[in-house]
Amino acid sequence: MVNKDQVAGVAKQAKGSVKQTAGKATGNRRAEAEGDVDKATGKMQAYGDVKEKVKKAL
């Protein structure tokens, strides 16, 4: 089952990829770095499986 955190995490990863690619294409290092951060944050948020398992265990 997919929860809201997982969906938001995947969306943030996609946003980060776009921002990173745009930063590389334009030579904007800040946008590229922000994209990296968004992707990493999204990956952590997408691991909502743990949260779901805890909910089910309770």
N, CA and C of each residue as an Amber inpcrd file, in Angstrom:
protein
   174
   0.8420000  -1.1750000   0.0000000   0.0000000   0.0000000   0.0000000
   0.8930000   1.2460000   0.0000000   0.5590000   2.1900000  -0.7790000
   1.3290000   3.4210000  -0.8980000   0.6780000   4.4970000  -0.0320000
   1.5040000   5.1670000   0.7790000   0.9480000   6.2360000   1.6100000
   1.3600000   7.6040000   1.0630000   0.8660000   8.6460000   1.6980000
   1.1060000  10.0080000   1.2170000   2.5830000  10.3720000   1.2370000
   3.3080000   9.8890000   2.2370000   4.7380000  10.1870000   2.3180000
   5.4970000   9.6090000   1.1310000   5.1260000   8.4050000   0.7340000
   5.7960000   7.7700000  -0.4030000   5.5320000   8.5430000  -1.6920000
   4.3130000   8.9520000  -1.8920000   3.9570000   9.7130000  -3.0930000
   4.6950000  11.0450000  -3.1070000   4.7010000  11.7300000  -1.9620000
   5.4030000  13.0110000  -1.8720000   6.9020000  12.8240000  -2.0880000
   7.4400000  11.7280000  -1.5870000   8.8650000  11.4600000  -1.7590000
   9.2450000  11.2330000  -3.2130000   8.4460000  10.4870000  -3.9090000
   8.7090000  10.2330000  -5.3290000   8.5840000  11.5290000  -6.1290000
   7.5980000  12.3410000  -5.7710000   7.4250000  13.6290000  -6.4570000
   8.6280000  14.5340000  -6.2020000   9.1350000  14.5200000  -4.9810000
  10.2900000  15.3520000  -4.6480000  11.5410000  14.8580000  -5.3840000
  11.6670000  13.5520000  -5.5460000  12.7900000  12.9990000  -6.3090000
  12.7290000  13.4770000  -7.7550000  11.5420000  13.4440000  -8.3400000
  11.3760000  13.8830000  -9.7280000  11.7050000  15.3590000  -9.8660000
  11.2120000  16.1520000  -8.9210000  11.4930000  17.5940000  -8.9230000
  12.9990000  17.8330000  -8.8130000  13.6550000  17.0700000  -7.9580000
  15.0990000  17.2020000  -7.7960000  15.8520000  16.8450000  -9.0590000
  15.4080000  15.8100000  -9.7460000  16.0590000  15.4060000 -10.9960000
  15.9420000  16.4940000 -12.0530000  14.7600000  17.0900000 -12.1450000
  14.5460000  18.1630000 -13.1200000  15.4240000  19.3660000 -12.7760000
  15.4360000  19.7320000 -11.5050000  16.2220000  20.8840000 -11.0630000
  17.7200000  20.6380000 -11.2870000  18.1560000  19.4220000 -11.0090000
  19.5610000  19.0700000 -11.1850000  19.9470000  19.1410000 -12.6620000
  19.1150000  18.5940000 -13.5130000  19.3830000  18.6040000 -14.9530000
  19.3880000  20.0320000 -15.5000000  18.4390000  20.8330000 -15.0520000
  18.3880000  22.2300000 -15.4940000  19.6350000  22.9780000 -15.0320000
  20.0730000  22.6980000 -13.8190000  21.2800000  23.3320000 -13.3030000
  22.5110000  22.9620000 -14.1050000  22.6080000  21.6900000 -14.4700000
  23.7410000  21.2390000 -15.2930000  23.7000000  21.8860000 -16.6710000
  22.5150000  21.9510000 -17.2470000  22.3730000  22.4840000 -18.6020000
  22.6990000  23.9780000 -18.6670000  22.3680000  24.6890000 -17.5990000
  22.5890000  26.1410000 -17.6000000  23.8880000  26.5430000 -16.9050000
  24.5580000  25.5870000 -16.3030000  25.7890000  25.8920000 -15.5820000
  25.5310000  26.5160000 -14.2160000  24.3180000  26.3610000 -13.7120000
  23.9370000  26.9250000 -12.4240000  24.2230000  25.8890000 -11.3340000
  25.3240000  26.0680000 -10.6450000  25.7340000  25.0920000  -9.6270000
  24.7730000  25.0530000  -8.4400000  24.1930000  26.1900000  -8.1210000
  23.2550000  26.2240000  -6.9910000  22.0140000  25.3860000  -7.2850000
  21.4450000  25.5360000  -8.4730000  20.2680000  24.7510000  -8.8450000
  20.6120000  23.2680000  -8.8870000  21.8050000  22.9640000  -9.3630000
  22.2450000  21.5730000  -9.4210000  22.3520000  20.9870000  -8.0060000
  22.9100000  21.7510000  -7.0830000  23.0420000  21.3050000  -5.6970000
  21.6750000  21.1580000  -5.0360000  20.7890000  22.1120000  -5.2970000
  19.4350000  22.0210000  -4.7360000  18.7280000  20.7790000  -5.2610000
  18.9620000  20.4550000  -6.5140000  18.3830000  19.2440000  -7.0870000
  18.8840000  17.9990000  -6.3920000  20.1840000  17.9780000  -6.0870000
  20.7570000  16.8500000  -5.3520000  20.0980000  16.6960000  -3.9800000
  19.9070000  17.8080000  -3.3040000  19.2890000  17.7840000  -1.9770000
  17.8450000  17.3010000  -2.0720000  17.1040000  17.8130000  -3.0450000
  15.7090000  17.3910000  -3.2220000  15.6140000  15.8970000  -3.5050000
  16.5180000  15.4020000  -4.3390000  16.5020000  13.9720000  -4.6590000
  16.7730000  13.1340000  -3.4130000  17.7580000  13.5310000  -2.6260000
  18.0990000  12.7820000  -1.4190000  16.9530000  12.8280000  -0.4040000
  16.3550000  13.9930000  -0.2440000  15.2280000  14.1420000   0.6740000
  14.0540000  13.2850000   0.2070000  13.8170000  13.2930000  -1.0770000
  12.7290000  12.4940000  -1.6310000  12.9410000  11.0110000  -1.4310000
  14.1900000  10.5660000  -1.5630000  14.4800000   9.1390000  -1.3510000
  14.1790000   8.7370000   0.0780000  14.5640000   9.5970000   1.0150000
  14.2980000   9.2830000   2.4190000  12.7930000   9.2680000   2.7000000
  12.0870000  10.2040000   2.1220000  10.6470000  10.3020000   2.3420000
   9.9090000   9.1550000   1.6590000  10.4410000   8.6770000   0.5570000
   9.7740000   7.6130000  -0.1870000   9.8090000   6.2870000   0.5580000
  10.6790000   6.1690000   1.5490000  10.7370000   4.9370000   2.3220000
   9.6790000   4.9480000   3.4110000   8.4690000   5.2220000   3.0290000
   7.3440000   5.2510000   3.9540000   6.8680000   3.8600000   4.3190000
   7.4890000   2.8310000   3.7410000   7.1120000   1.4540000   4.0730000
   7.2670000   1.2020000   5.5660000   8.3160000   1.7370000   6.1480000
   8.5660000   1.5380000   7.5690000   7.4180000   2.1370000   8.3730000
   6.9840000   3.3100000   7.9920000   5.8840000   3.9720000   8.6710000
   4.6040000   3.1380000   8.5590000   4.3680000   2.5810000   7.3710000
   3.1860000   1.7380000   7.1670000   3.2390000   0.4920000   8.0240000
   4.4130000  -0.1240000   8.1220000   4.5510000  -1.3470000   8.9200000
   4.3060000  -1.0600000  10.3950000   4.7840000   0.0740000  10.8650000
   4.5520000   0.4420000  12.2540000   3.0700000   0.6570000  12.5050000
   2.3980000   1.3280000  11.5800000   0.9450000   1.5420000  11.7300000
   0.2020000   0.2170000  11.8100000   0.5740000  -0.7260000  10.9380000
  -0.1070000  -2.0170000  10.9130000   0.1910000  -2.8280000  12.1580000
   1.3960000  -2.6700000  12.7090000   1.7660000  -3.4310000  13.8910000
   1.0020000  -2.9600000  15.1180000   0.6120000  -1.7140000  15.1140000
  -0.1340000  -1.1790000  16.2700000  -1.5710000  -1.4920000  16.0720000
